Amino acid sequence: MTPEIKLHLITPLCELWTGNADNIPFQDPFWAFYWPGGQAVARYILDNPQLMQGRRVLDVGSGSGACAIAAMKSGALNVTANDIDPVAATAIKMNAALNAVNIDVCKKNLVGESCDKWNCILLGDMVYDAEFTAQLLKWLRAFRCQRRLILLGDPGRQALRDIEDNCLTKVATYCLPKSACLENRGFTQACVWRFM
Ligand SMILES: C[S@@+](CC[C@H](N)C(=O)[O-])C[C@H]1O[C@@H](n2cnc3c(N)ncnc32)[C@H](O)[C@@H]1O
């Protein structure tokens, strides 16, 4: 959904594609995929670059770094890509270099922290587990204020559908390309939600 961004991603030609848990060096290589929620957030930012003006951006659960790269390309002041997976940190650095943007990388678990140094939080496809989603939304509710921008991208996962949160407003819906539909078990669209 964002041809403006180049990413190193897994393909059927990669050993990792067919490897099993015993013969691959990585656990859960989430950073090797461009998740539909992340694609939606990145598309939304690239189409609305004015949202990134004056923003110090934190991309939580950055994975490949795509949303962080989109924020930087859209004119954010600075961007921190945050992921607790140390291998993701390497993927983010490689992808940032591929797109010629500077991105800080943070491997700390920031969920629950105050995060005052950022005035924008991005989350691409982070609501895949009910317990973690509840924790995440509680944190974001405490973090939000009128001058902070919080955007969350999601293809319609159950964990978010189960939560009625009147702080969340849908700001965009995108049809997923065929490849993303195939990789994501029948999801056909992805939405961007904004915390108000
Ligand atoms: C489904 S992937 C989404 C990646 C990327 N945002 C995208 O949309 O392509 C979720 C990512 O969140 C990371 N993650 C999980 N829990 C986290 C936490 N508490 N803080 C930061 N990252 C986390 C995982 O390591 C993984 O890279």
PDBQT file of the ligand as one rigid body, heavy atoms in Angstrom, charges set to zero:
ROOT
HETATM    1  C1  LIG A 201       2.309  -7.562  14.286  1.00  0.00    +0.000 C 
HETATM    2  S1  LIG A 201       3.877  -6.784  14.444  1.00  0.00    +0.000 S 
HETATM    3  C2  LIG A 201       3.563  -5.191  13.727  1.00  0.00    +0.000 C 
HETATM    4  C3  LIG A 201       4.804  -4.571  13.133  1.00  0.00    +0.000 C 
HETATM    5  C4  LIG A 201       4.603  -3.229  12.410  1.00  0.00    +0.000 C 
HETATM    6  N1  LIG A 201       4.044  -2.242  13.292  1.00  0.00    +0.000 N 
HETATM    7  C5  LIG A 201       3.746  -3.396  11.192  1.00  0.00    +0.000 C 
HETATM    8  O1  LIG A 201       2.559  -3.019  11.233  1.00  0.00    +0.000 OA
HETATM    9  O2  LIG A 201       4.235  -3.897  10.159  1.00  0.00    +0.000 OA
HETATM   10  C6  LIG A 201       3.944  -6.410  16.192  1.00  0.00    +0.000 C 
HETATM   11  C7  LIG A 201       5.303  -5.926  16.673  1.00  0.00    +0.000 C 
HETATM   12  O3  LIG A 201       5.178  -5.472  18.020  1.00  0.00    +0.000 OA
HETATM   13  C8  LIG A 201       6.323  -5.825  18.743  1.00  0.00    +0.000 C 
HETATM   14  N2  LIG A 201       5.964  -5.771  20.174  1.00  0.00    +0.000 N 
HETATM   15  C9  LIG A 201       5.206  -6.623  20.900  1.00  0.00    +0.000 A 
HETATM   16  N3  LIG A 201       5.056  -6.188  22.162  1.00  0.00    +0.000 NA
HETATM   17  C10 LIG A 201       5.721  -4.995  22.241  1.00  0.00    +0.000 A 
HETATM   18  C11 LIG A 201       5.925  -4.035  23.277  1.00  0.00    +0.000 A 
HETATM   19  N4  LIG A 201       5.424  -4.181  24.505  1.00  0.00    +0.000 N 
HETATM   20  N5  LIG A 201       6.642  -2.919  22.987  1.00  0.00    +0.000 NA
HETATM   21  C12 LIG A 201       7.188  -2.752  21.752  1.00  0.00    +0.000 A 
HETATM   22  N6  LIG A 201       7.036  -3.625  20.735  1.00  0.00    +0.000 NA
HETATM   23  C13 LIG A 201       6.300  -4.732  20.965  1.00  0.00    +0.000 A 
HETATM   24  C14 LIG A 201       6.698  -7.196  18.195  1.00  0.00    +0.000 C 
HETATM   25  O4  LIG A 201       8.055  -7.519  18.449  1.00  0.00    +0.000 OA
HETATM   26  C15 LIG A 201       6.379  -6.992  16.711  1.00  0.00    +0.000 C 
HETATM   27  O5  LIG A 201       7.510  -6.550  15.987  1.00  0.00    +0.000 OA
ENDROOT
TORSDOF 0
